[in-house]
Amino acid sequence: MNFKSNRAPIFFTAAVSMFWVTACAMKAELMPADFVVPSGATAGVSDAIKAALDADLRAVVTDARYPLASLATLVVREGHVAYVGQFGDTFIDNAAPQKNRKANAETMYRIASISKLITTLGVMRLVDEGRLALDVDVSTYLGWSLRNPHFPDAPITMRMLLTHRASITDEAGYYWEDAQNVNLRDVFLRGGVHYGTGAMWAKNARPGEYFSYG
């Protein structure tokens, strides 16, 4: 995408927007009385709520001080799509505004670290169901031993992974051309095809001792 604008090319994905919009939709004056769930396959919001959400989200995108390039929002309630909205532009050219392209339902976004939020929500659902435990050695679930080779006696738990205290760093990178077919054991186990020099393992802190976002 080409951005020729003083507007910051910042994108909100559905995952982040969902929480923000849900909070807006639950304002006392709008929820729950105005919420409409049709008997068919699609749930929805009333015209009043939709108008309020549209206005609030459009204001976020067009904020004079901290504008966004575009924003896409999807809200699911009780298993049905309740609200969908796209705002802003995916291509901006101040010199030739006619070339600008609006965000729409087909717009693709790079979700980056939003995937961490989604993963965490999924993990916590499994914890609530008793299928995972936060303080058990994750090797139990992986079927192979996940250990920082500099601290081989220190188990790594799900809680450490979720809170960035597992002694894993970004030093070895985290991008592979064929990422869909990469097995994590080949990344974290010595001798694995993606292990390299093992630079992903911190040498100065045991698992659980230090926070390192990556």
C-alpha positions in Angstrom: 0.0 0.0 0.0 1.2 3.5 -0.8 0.6 6.2 1.7 1.2 9.8 0.7 -0.3 11.5 3.6 0.4 13.1 7.0 -2.1 10.7 8.4 -0.5 8.0 10.3 -0.9 4.6 8.5 -2.2 2.9 11.6 -4.7 0.1 11.3 -7.3 -1.3 13.8 -8.3 -4.8 13.1 -11.6 -6.5 14.1 -10.0 -8.0 17.2 -9.2 -4.6 18.8 -12.3 -2.8 17.5 -14.6 -5.5 18.7 -13.8 -4.6 22.3 -14.0 -0.8 21.8 -17.3 -1.0 19.9 -18.8 -3.5 22.3 -18.1 -1.0 25.1 -19.8 1.8 23.1 -22.8 -0.4 22.4 -23.2 -1.2 26.0 -23.8 2.4 27.0 -26.7 2.6 29.4 -28.8 4.7 27.1 -28.5 2.3 24.2 -28.2 -1.2 25.8 -29.8 -3.5 26.1 -33.3 -2.1 25.3 -32.4 -1.0 21.8 -30.5 -4.2 20.9 -32.3 -6.2 18.3 -31.8 -9.9 17.6 -33.9 -11.0 14.6 -35.3 -14.5 14.6 -33.4 -15.3 11.4 -29.7 -16.2 11.0 -28.4 -12.7 11.4 -28.4 -10.6 14.6 -28.2 -6.9 14.4 -28.3 -3.6 16.2 -31.0 -1.0 16.1 -30.7 2.0 13.8 -29.9 4.2 16.8 -27.0 2.1 18.0 -25.6 1.7 14.4 -25.7 5.4 13.9 -24.0 6.0 17.2 -21.3 3.5 16.5 -20.8 4.8 13.0 -20.3 8.3 14.3 -18.0 7.3 17.1 -15.8 5.1 14.9 -15.7 7.7 12.1 -14.6 10.3 14.7 -11.7 8.0 15.7 -10.5 7.8 12.1 -10.8 11.5 11.4 -9.5 12.8 14.7 -7.5 16.0 13.9 -4.7 15.2 16.2 -4.3 11.4 15.9 -6.0 10.4 12.7 -6.0 6.8 11.4 -5.7 5.7 7.8 -8.6 3.2 8.2 -10.4 1.1 10.6 -12.5 -2.0 10.2 -14.9 -3.4 12.8 -16.9 -6.6 13.3 -19.0 -7.3 16.4 -20.4 -10.8 17.0 -23.1 -11.2 19.6 -24.6 -14.6 20.6 -22.9 -16.2 17.6 -24.3 -13.8 15.1 -22.8 -10.8 13.3 -24.3 -7.7 15.1 -22.4 -4.9 13.5 -20.0 -4.3 10.6 -18.3 -1.1 9.7 -15.4 0.2 7.7 -14.0 3.8 7.8 -11.2 5.7 6.2 -9.0 5.0 3.2 -6.6 2.1 2.4 -4.8 4.2 -0.2 -4.2 7.9 0.4 -2.7 10.4 -2.1 -3.0 14.1 -1.0 -1.7 15.3 -4.3 -4.4 13.4 -6.2 -7.4 12.7 -3.8 -9.3 11.0 -6.6 -6.9 8.1 -6.3 -7.9 7.5 -2.7 -9.6 4.2 -2.0 -12.1 3.6 0.8 -11.8 0.7 3.2 -14.5 -1.9 2.6 -15.4 -5.5 3.7 -12.7 -6.9 1.4 -9.9 -4.8 2.8 -7.1 -7.0 4.2 -5.1 -6.0 7.3 -1.8 -7.2 8.7 -2.8 -8.2 12.2 0.7 -8.5 13.6 0.6 -8.7 17.5 -3.2 -8.7 17.5 -2.7 -12.4 17.1 -1.3 -12.5 20.6 -4.6 -11.2 22.0 -6.6 -13.8 20.0 -4.3 -16.6 21.1 -4.6 -15.5 24.7 -8.4 -15.4 24.6 -8.3 -19.0 23.1 -5.9 -20.2 25.8 -7.9 -18.7 28.6 -11.1 -20.4 27.3 -9.2 -23.7 27.5 -8.1 -22.9 31.0 -11.7 -22.1 32.0 -12.7 -25.5 30.6 -10.0 -27.2 32.6 -8.2 -28.4 29.5 -5.0 -26.3 30.1 -3.3 -25.1 33.3 -1.4 -21.9 33.5 1.4 -23.1 35.8 2.1 -26.5 34.3 5.2 -27.2 32.3 4.1 -26.6 28.7 6.2 -29.5 27.6 3.4 -31.6 28.9 1.2 -30.3 26.2 3.8 -30.0 23.4 5.0 -33.6 23.6 8.6 -32.4 23.7 10.7 -30.5 26.2 10.7 -26.7 25.8 13.7 -25.4 27.8 16.0 -22.5 27.7 19.4 -24.3 27.2 21.0 -21.8 29.5 18.6 -22.8 32.3 17.7 -26.4 31.5 16.3 -27.0 35.0 13.7 -24.2 34.8 10.3 -25.3 33.4 8.5 -22.9 31.1 4.8 -22.5 31.8 1.8 -21.2 29.9 1.6 -18.2 32.2 5.2 -17.3 31.4 4.5 -17.5 27.7 1.4 -15.4 27.9 3.1 -12.7 30.0 6.4 -12.6 28.0 8.5 -14.0 30.9 9.5 -17.3 29.2 13.1 -16.0 28.5 12.4 -16.0 24.8 13.7 -13.0 22.9 13.4 -11.6 19.3 17.2 -11.9 18.7 16.8 -14.8 16.3 13.9 -13.2 14.4 10.5 -14.7 14.0 9.7 -14.8 10.3 10.0 -17.7 7.9 9.0 -17.7 4.3 7.0 -20.9 4.7 5.7 -20.2 8.1 2.6 -22.4 7.8 4.8 -25.4 7.6 7.2 -24.5 10.4 7.2 -26.8 13.4 8.1 -24.9 16.5 10.3 -27.7 17.8 12.5 -27.0 14.8 12.8 -23.4 16.1 13.4 -24.0 19.8 15.2 -27.3 19.9 19.0 -27.4 19.3 19.6 -29.1 15.9 16.3 -27.9 14.5 16.4 -26.5 11.0 15.4 -23.0 12.3 17.3 -23.1 15.5 20.5 -21.4 14.2 22.7 -20.3 17.1 19.8 -20.4 19.6 19.8 -16.6 19.8 16.1 -16.6 20.8 17.0 -17.9 24.3 18.0 -15.2 26.9 21.3 -15.9 28.6 20.9 -13.4 31.5 17.5 -14.3 33.0 15.8 -17.6 33.9 12.2 -18.3 32.8 9.8 -16.3 35.0 12.4 -13.8 36.1 12.3 -11.1 33.4 9.7 -9.5 31.1 10.7 -9.2 27.5 8.0 -8.3 24.9 8.5 -10.0 21.6 
